[in-house]
Amino acid sequence: MPYQDLIRRDLDRLRLPKMDPRHVEASMRCVFGTLDHLGGHAWDRAIEEAVAEVQAMGAEISETLAESWGL
């Protein structure tokens, strides 16, 4: 399952269905590079931290970051 599908599921769980999962993935990649090693609690914590970062950056900066990762 692609990361954005997993992230979208978590955004729905967090009641943030309008947040762009590409923005969250890009924020996560800034910290971790690859995401394959994250599982369970580490994944949940990474999602929560990335969501907070995306909210703090705003849509314009988050979009630029996502584009820089090719997302």
C-alpha positions in Angstrom: 0.0 0.0 0.0 1.5 3.4 -1.0 2.5 5.7 1.8 -0.1 8.3 0.9 -2.9 5.7 1.3 -1.7 4.9 4.7 -1.3 8.5 5.6 -4.8 9.3 4.3 -6.2 6.6 6.5 -4.4 8.2 9.5 -5.6 11.7 8.5 -9.2 10.4 8.4 -8.6 8.9 11.9 -7.3 12.2 13.1 -10.3 13.9 11.6 -8.1 15.8 9.1 -9.5 14.5 5.8 -8.7 17.7 3.9 -5.0 17.7 4.7 -2.9 16.7 1.7 -1.1 13.4 2.5 1.7 14.4 0.2 2.5 17.3 2.5 2.6 14.9 5.5 4.8 12.4 3.7 7.2 15.2 2.7 7.5 16.3 6.2 8.1 12.8 7.4 10.8 12.3 4.8 12.6 15.4 6.0 13.1 13.7 9.3 13.4 10.0 8.3 14.4 9.9 4.6 12.9 6.5 4.1 9.7 5.4 5.8 10.0 1.6 5.5 11.5 1.2 8.9 8.6 2.9 10.7 5.9 0.7 12.2 3.3 0.7 14.9 3.9 3.4 17.6 6.8 5.0 15.7 4.6 5.5 12.6 1.8 7.0 14.7 4.2 9.4 16.4 5.8 10.4 13.1 2.3 11.1 11.6 1.3 13.2 14.5 4.6 15.2 14.4 4.4 15.7 10.6 0.7 16.9 10.9 1.8 19.5 13.4 4.7 20.6 11.1 2.4 20.8 8.1 -0.1 22.9 10.1 2.7 25.2 11.3 4.2 25.6 7.7 0.9 26.2 6.0 -0.2 25.0 2.6 2.1 27.0 0.4 5.4 25.9 2.1 4.1 22.4 2.5 3.3 22.2 -1.3 6.8 23.4 -2.1 8.3 20.8 0.2 6.2 18.0 -1.3 7.3 19.1 -4.8 10.9 19.0 -3.7 10.5 15.3 -2.8 8.8 14.6 -6.2 5.4 14.1 -4.6 
